[in-house]
Every structure is written in C-alpha cells, then in structure tokens.
Amino acid sequence: MKTYLDCLPCFMNQIVRIGRMLNLSEAECFAMMREFAGHFADLELADPPPKTSIKLYDMISRYTGLEDPFREIKDESTEKALGLYPELKQQVDTTAVPLSLAAKFAVAGNVIDFAVASQFDLKAELERVVEAGSFGKWQEGDFFESLAQADWLLYLGDNTGETVMDRLFIETIIKETVTPVTYVVREKPIINDAVMADAVAAGIDGCAKIISSGCRAPGTVLDLCSPEFLDLFHNAPLIVSKGQGNFETLSEVKAPIFFFLKAKCQVVAEHLKVNMGELVLTQRSR
C-alpha cells in the first residue's frame, strides 16, 4: 500500500500526540514537526507509511533520549492483557468453535496501537466480540481451510499486549490442528510494536518459535528484512499478518497471506472497502 496525501497530516498528528504522551514540551513537539517536515522533500509516495515511520520514530527516540520510549507503556499493556487471559482462555475452551472465537479475540487485540490512538478499552473491545462484534470482511472459513492444508504457519506479530491474544490464538491452533507456528517480531523497538522480549513476556515462547524479521519498521518491509526471515516468508505455506502496519507493507505482495486487523484509519478502511473500526480477516487480493 502506498503513502497517501492523507497520511502526511497523520504523521504530524502522531508527533503531537506521542510527544505529549511522552511528556515532551510544546517547543520540543514543534521542533520535531519542523524537522520531520523537512523530510517531505525526499518522501516517496510509492513507499508504504511504515517505511517512512522509521525516520519519525528515530527522531522521537533522539528527542526523548530513549531507545525504547514506550517501554513502560508496553509492559503495562502486556500486564493488563495477561490479566484478561484466564477468562479469555476459558471462553475459548468452552465455546462451540474455539478457533473462531480465538481468531476474533486476536483481531480485537489489534486495538492496542499507539501509532493511531493513545486511548482504548481492550476489555470492552473483547466483550463486543463475544456479544456481536463489528466485522467487515471476515473470511474465517477460507482461512481455516488453508490452515487445515498447511504443515506450518508463519505468524507476523504486531503490537505489545496484543501478543497475549496472539498467544491464545496460537495455542488454540496447535490444540485444534497440531500445526507448528513461527512467530515474528520487530528487530528493534519502534512505537509499541513487539520485539523478542515482549513476545516472551506474553508467553508466546511456550507455544511457538519466535524470530525477528530483521526489519526496524512498524510493519514488514521486505527489502529491509533479513535473509533468514525472507527464506521463511517465501517458503511459508500460510502466513498470518497482524495489524495495519503489516497490511500496509504486504497488501500488494504475492504470498499466501491472511490479514487480521482492525481498520483504525480512514485510508486503510477505504483500501479494504470496510467501515472504519470494523474487524477484518481477509485474504490477499488476487
């Protein structure tokens, strides 16, 4: 997915919102806006937004003096999600179709995203899934059919905290289908995206092999990924892609991908032809 003109003011809004969240001054936020605006001359609209985001969040790290400025927020997200895990697991274990509910919980967890929102109610989001849910494209039948035929699964993670719902989904996949899973995280901290330590804190190491994509972007930019990851990606029989960043970077890539996300911005919603805020499980367009 390319960068649209609507993405440019969104970058600026992220600077203001996240700068304030991290207790930077108005002067520092304005200085970052001026600095980032200087990059517009070199910006390529053909690039996906997460690739451009690398410069933005490198700048935020420099202004805060922290390699991982969201560390405390990420730990809190994991702690809160782990607090919900026993109840969610009990619901999945006792429902008629465990894989279906676990998939919905995994997508609902995608609400945890500080690139587009700093306020959200994870518990309420998960409860809505049980009660009714707001689903856009929802091709779970196609996904389960592909899963039944796959001898292993490559699972591209997204945000910290959301990783706990990923764990529940992976545990359910293994219980129901005995399909081994390789879980992929970011190479280095960026926004609240999960790195190796975040996946381990969520307990994913107990149900899947965890690897890094080698990519620093808040998405999977293939030309920035490691050879080891690319070998797995190009040979995977089935790929789960979590979140908007992975969708933005992989929506045009020819591969056996199913995208699991919440449409959290109008540009992505229009690209998917769903309403903003809807939950999506859809196969890559052919």
C-alpha positions as CSV (number, residue, x, y, z in Angstrom):
1,M,0.0,0.0,0.0
2,K,1.4,3.4,-1.0
3,T,1.6,6.5,1.2
4,Y,-1.5,8.7,0.5
5,L,-1.6,12.5,1.0
6,D,-3.9,11.9,3.9
7,C,-1.0,10.1,5.6
8,L,1.1,13.2,5.8
9,P,-1.0,15.1,8.3
10,C,-1.4,11.8,10.2
11,F,2.4,11.8,10.7
12,M,2.3,15.2,12.1
13,N,-0.6,14.3,14.4
14,Q,1.4,11.3,15.7
15,I,4.3,13.7,16.6
16,V,2.0,15.9,18.7
17,R,0.0,13.1,20.3
18,I,3.0,10.9,21.1
19,G,5.2,13.8,22.1
20,R,2.6,14.8,24.7
21,M,2.2,11.2,25.8
22,L,5.9,11.0,26.5
23,N,5.9,14.3,28.3
24,L,7.8,16.3,25.7
25,S,7.3,20.1,25.8
26,E,5.3,22.1,23.3
27,A,8.6,23.5,22.0
28,E,10.1,20.0,21.5
29,C,7.0,18.8,19.7
30,F,7.1,21.8,17.4
31,A,10.8,21.3,16.7
32,M,10.1,17.7,15.8
33,M,7.3,18.8,13.5
34,R,9.6,21.2,11.7
35,E,12.3,18.6,11.5
36,F,10.1,15.9,10.1
37,A,8.5,18.4,7.6
38,G,12.0,18.7,6.1
39,H,11.9,15.1,5.1
40,F,8.9,15.6,2.9
41,A,11.1,16.7,0.0
42,D,12.6,13.2,0.0
43,L,9.5,11.3,0.7
44,E,8.4,8.7,-1.8
45,L,4.6,8.2,-2.0
46,A,5.3,4.8,-3.5
47,D,6.7,3.7,-0.1
48,P,4.3,2.3,2.5
49,P,3.7,4.5,5.5
50,P,5.6,2.2,7.9
51,K,8.8,2.7,5.9
52,T,8.5,6.5,6.3
53,S,7.8,6.0,10.0
54,I,11.3,4.8,10.7
55,K,12.6,8.3,10.4
56,L,9.8,9.7,12.5
57,Y,10.3,7.3,15.4
58,D,14.1,7.5,15.3
59,M,13.6,11.2,15.7
60,I,11.3,10.7,18.7
61,S,13.8,8.4,20.3
62,R,16.5,11.0,19.8
63,Y,14.4,13.7,21.5
64,T,13.4,11.5,24.4
65,G,17.0,10.1,24.8
66,L,15.5,6.6,25.0
67,E,15.9,3.7,22.6
68,D,12.6,2.3,23.6
69,P,10.4,5.3,24.8
70,F,7.3,3.1,25.1
71,R,8.9,0.5,27.4
72,E,6.8,1.2,30.4
73,I,3.6,1.6,28.3
74,K,4.3,-1.8,26.6
75,D,4.9,-3.5,29.9
76,E,1.6,-2.2,31.2
77,S,-0.2,-3.4,28.0
78,T,1.2,-6.9,28.5
79,E,0.3,-6.9,32.2
80,K,-3.3,-5.8,31.5
81,A,-3.7,-8.4,28.7
82,L,-2.3,-11.2,30.8
83,G,-4.8,-10.3,33.5
84,L,-7.6,-11.0,30.9
85,Y,-6.0,-14.1,29.6
86,P,-7.5,-16.7,32.0
87,E,-11.1,-15.5,31.3
88,L,-10.5,-15.4,27.5
89,K,-9.0,-18.9,27.5
90,Q,-12.0,-20.2,29.5
91,Q,-14.3,-18.7,26.9
92,V,-12.4,-20.2,24.0
93,D,-12.1,-23.6,25.6
94,T,-15.9,-23.8,26.3
95,T,-17.3,-22.4,23.0
96,A,-18.6,-24.5,20.2
97,V,-15.9,-23.4,17.7
98,P,-12.7,-22.5,19.6
99,L,-10.7,-21.4,16.6
100,S,-13.4,-18.9,15.5
101,L,-13.6,-17.1,18.9
102,A,-9.8,-17.2,19.3
103,A,-9.3,-15.6,15.9
104,K,-11.8,-12.9,16.8
105,F,-10.0,-12.2,20.1
106,A,-6.7,-12.0,18.2
107,V,-8.1,-9.4,15.8
108,A,-9.9,-7.4,18.6
109,G,-6.5,-7.2,20.4
110,N,-5.3,-5.1,17.5
111,V,-6.9,-2.1,19.1
112,I,-3.7,-1.7,21.1
113,D,-1.9,0.7,18.8
114,F,-0.3,3.9,19.9
115,A,0.5,5.0,16.3
116,V,-3.1,5.7,15.7
117,A,-4.7,6.0,19.2
118,S,-3.5,6.5,22.8
119,Q,-6.9,5.7,24.4
120,F,-8.6,2.4,24.0
121,D,-10.6,-0.1,26.1
122,L,-9.3,-3.6,25.5
123,K,-11.7,-5.3,27.8
124,A,-14.7,-3.6,26.1
125,E,-13.4,-4.4,22.7
126,L,-13.1,-8.1,23.6
127,E,-16.6,-8.1,25.2
128,R,-18.0,-6.7,22.0
129,V,-16.6,-9.6,20.0
130,V,-18.4,-12.0,22.2
131,E,-21.7,-10.1,22.2
132,A,-21.9,-9.2,18.5
133,G,-18.7,-7.8,17.0
134,S,-18.4,-5.3,14.2
135,F,-17.0,-7.3,11.3
136,G,-16.1,-6.0,7.9
137,K,-14.6,-8.7,5.6
138,W,-14.4,-11.9,7.6
139,Q,-13.2,-14.9,5.7
140,E,-12.5,-17.3,8.5
141,G,-13.9,-20.2,6.5
142,D,-11.2,-19.7,3.8
143,F,-8.5,-19.3,6.5
144,F,-9.5,-22.4,8.4
145,E,-9.5,-24.4,5.1
146,S,-6.0,-23.1,4.3
147,L,-4.9,-23.9,7.8
148,A,-6.0,-27.5,7.5
149,Q,-3.8,-27.9,4.5
150,A,-0.7,-26.1,5.9
151,D,2.1,-28.1,7.6
152,W,3.3,-25.0,9.4
153,L,2.3,-21.3,9.9
154,L,4.3,-18.1,9.8
155,Y,2.6,-15.6,12.1
156,L,3.6,-11.9,11.8
157,G,3.1,-10.2,15.1
158,D,2.2,-6.5,15.6
159,N,1.7,-4.7,19.0
160,T,2.8,-5.5,22.5
161,G,-0.2,-6.6,24.7
162,E,-2.0,-7.8,21.6
163,T,0.7,-10.5,21.8
164,V,-1.3,-12.2,24.6
165,M,-4.3,-12.7,22.3
166,D,-1.9,-13.9,19.6
167,R,-0.7,-16.5,22.2
168,L,-4.2,-17.7,22.9
169,F,-4.9,-18.0,19.1
170,I,-1.7,-19.9,18.5
171,E,-2.4,-22.2,21.5
172,T,-5.8,-22.9,20.0
173,I,-4.4,-23.5,16.5
174,I,-1.9,-26.1,17.9
175,K,-4.6,-27.7,20.1
176,E,-7.1,-28.0,17.2
177,T,-4.8,-28.7,14.2
178,V,-1.4,-29.6,15.6
179,T,0.1,-27.0,13.2
180,P,3.5,-25.7,14.3
181,V,3.9,-21.9,14.4
182,T,6.8,-19.5,13.9
183,Y,6.1,-16.1,15.4
184,V,7.8,-13.0,14.0
185,V,8.6,-9.8,15.9
186,R,10.4,-6.5,15.0
187,E,14.2,-6.3,15.1
188,K,14.3,-3.2,17.3
189,P,11.8,-1.2,19.4
190,I,9.6,1.2,17.5
191,I,6.3,2.6,18.8
192,N,4.6,-0.1,20.9
193,D,5.4,-2.9,18.4
194,A,6.5,-6.2,19.9
195,V,10.2,-7.2,19.9
196,M,11.6,-10.5,21.2
197,A,11.3,-9.6,24.9
198,D,7.7,-8.5,24.5
199,A,6.7,-11.8,22.9
200,V,8.4,-13.8,25.6
201,A,6.7,-11.7,28.3
202,A,3.4,-12.6,26.7
203,G,4.2,-16.3,26.9
204,I,4.5,-16.9,23.2
205,D,7.8,-18.8,23.7
206,G,5.7,-21.6,25.3
207,C,3.7,-22.3,22.1
208,A,5.8,-21.0,19.1
209,K,9.3,-20.4,17.9
210,I,10.0,-16.7,18.0
211,I,12.2,-14.9,15.4
212,S,12.9,-11.4,14.3
213,S,12.1,-10.2,10.8
214,G,15.3,-8.1,10.8
215,C,13.1,-5.1,10.0
216,R,13.0,-2.0,12.1
217,A,9.8,-0.6,10.6
218,P,6.4,-0.9,12.3
219,G,5.5,-3.3,9.5
220,T,7.2,-5.9,7.3
221,V,9.1,-4.0,4.6
222,L,10.6,-7.0,2.7
223,D,13.6,-5.1,1.3
224,L,14.6,-4.3,4.9
225,C,14.2,-7.8,6.3
226,S,16.9,-10.4,7.0
227,P,17.8,-13.2,4.6
228,E,16.7,-15.7,7.2
229,F,13.3,-14.2,7.5
230,L,12.9,-13.8,3.8
231,D,13.6,-17.5,3.3
232,L,10.9,-18.4,5.7
233,F,8.5,-15.9,4.2
234,H,8.9,-17.0,0.6
235,N,8.5,-20.7,1.6
236,A,5.7,-20.4,4.1
237,P,2.6,-22.4,3.1
238,L,0.4,-20.0,5.1
239,I,1.0,-16.5,6.7
240,V,-1.0,-14.7,9.3
241,S,-0.3,-10.9,9.1
242,K,-1.5,-9.0,12.2
243,G,-2.2,-5.3,12.2
244,Q,-2.3,-2.2,9.9
245,G,1.5,-1.8,9.6
246,N,1.9,-5.4,8.2
247,F,-1.1,-4.8,6.0
248,E,0.3,-1.5,4.6
249,T,3.6,-3.2,3.8
250,L,2.3,-6.5,2.4
251,S,-1.0,-5.8,0.8
252,E,0.5,-5.9,-2.7
253,V,2.8,-8.8,-2.1
254,K,2.0,-12.1,-3.8
255,A,2.0,-14.7,-1.0
256,P,-0.5,-17.0,0.9
257,I,-1.3,-14.2,3.4
258,F,-4.4,-13.7,5.5
259,F,-4.6,-10.2,7.1
260,F,-6.0,-9.9,10.7
261,L,-6.6,-6.3,11.8
262,K,-8.9,-3.6,13.0
263,A,-9.4,-0.8,10.4
264,K,-8.2,2.1,12.6
265,C,-7.8,4.9,10.0
266,Q,-9.9,6.0,7.1
267,V,-7.2,5.4,4.4
268,V,-6.9,1.7,5.4
269,A,-10.6,1.3,5.7
270,E,-11.2,2.7,2.2
271,H,-8.4,0.5,0.9
272,L,-10.1,-2.6,2.4
273,K,-13.6,-1.4,1.5
274,V,-14.8,-1.6,5.0
275,N,-16.0,0.9,7.6
276,M,-13.6,2.4,10.0
277,G,-13.4,0.5,13.2
278,E,-14.5,-2.8,11.8
279,L,-12.6,-6.1,12.4
280,V,-11.1,-7.7,9.3
281,L,-9.9,-11.2,8.4
282,T,-9.3,-11.3,4.7
283,Q,-7.1,-13.0,2.2
284,R,-4.7,-11.1,0.0
285,S,-6.4,-9.8,-3.2
286,R,-5.6,-11.8,-6.2
